[in-house]
């Protein structure tokens, strides 16, 4: 199928082998007419090598990968040809892809000829007026008009319920400080220093890479970096989780009619922060997030080379990733979301930042989902005027994808 090949070759799927394999498999099965085989357990066995008796409640690999494929399809849709004949979607809650056919626009019809023609050569358009005048049957126009009005009223009611439900309204409430007015909006993404091996003896490069303490952001080498075969490259790489977070937030703001611009955090000046509405993504790689949250109740900290989110009102309470590896992999991550009116910028600033990239991505997914945001606002105390808030989130990480995000702490003021 041509559309499938275009999707697999697109930027969101090009380097995502498992997402490519997942989408290819479900599309091929659906095309053979065996869609009933596309069940969670069957996919777990066929695609991910699980045993037939595995516990789908404990192992969410299929649900996680399907969620990732849906997200990548949404990214592909942004740049895809809207006039392509077939569109492939993976509906939420299902593993059976849907194939939507575009309805071609009718070719413009030529104006009817004014020259007399024999009856046998008349076109349908030229015959219709005569047939209607000669038709002795009673007209159904009043009945059809009433049915059309009833149908329009039902559609209007459905649209009203869909748009103005508390869930949909909650999403707009959270983002409202950034979608009003004409002030430019910046999405600032942090980027960490990445250490790369350079040409030289392989043993030295391997030893250097293994000894760099990535979670703390510092080198624990016994000798300076300049004397071994590794080099730190700042301001050149962005974590995939942070990139996905920026895309999700930008798409949400665009749905409210607010365009945004992606900027790198360290390339953004304080003067720009003061004159723009800002969303900050990332914590330890984004100096503006660290500065903005430094004096708040929940903030980021480091202790014994461990990164964590601390509660300044309760020093005995903190959240960290004890299993965070030197390569940034972790089975669990935490994120801190803050929406505050910044006295230093005279603007409302929103930050979404995880201890690692997975937390940042989970926070963006959570706060661009109407139902999830509604849960947060329901926890607000009576009399809260919708100004400042902080939320600590916990997410599981399965196959490098955040899944099952939950609220662990909130603060409103």
Buried (B, 14 or more C-beta within 10 A) or exposed (E): EEBBEBBBEBEBBEEBEBBBBBBBBBBEBBEEEEBEBBBBBBBBBEBBEBEEEBEBEEBBBBBBBBBBBBBBBBBBBEEBEEEEEEBBBBEEEEBBBEBEEEEEEEEEEEEEEEEEEEEEEBEEEEEEEEEEEEEEEEEEEEEEEEEEEEEEEEEEEEEEEEEEEEBBBBBBBBBEBBBEEEEBBBBBBBBBBBBEBEEEEEEBBEBBBEBBEBBBBEBEBEEEBEEBBBEEEEEEEBBEBBBBBBBBBBBBBEEEEBEBEBBBBBEBEEEBBEBBBBBBBBBBBBBBBBBBBEEBBBBBBBEEEBBBBBBEEEEEBBBBBEEBEEEBEBEBBBBBBBBBEBEEBEBBBBBBBBBBBBBBBBBBBBBBBBEBBBBBBEEEEEEEEEEBBBBBBBBBBBEBBBBEBEBBBBBBE
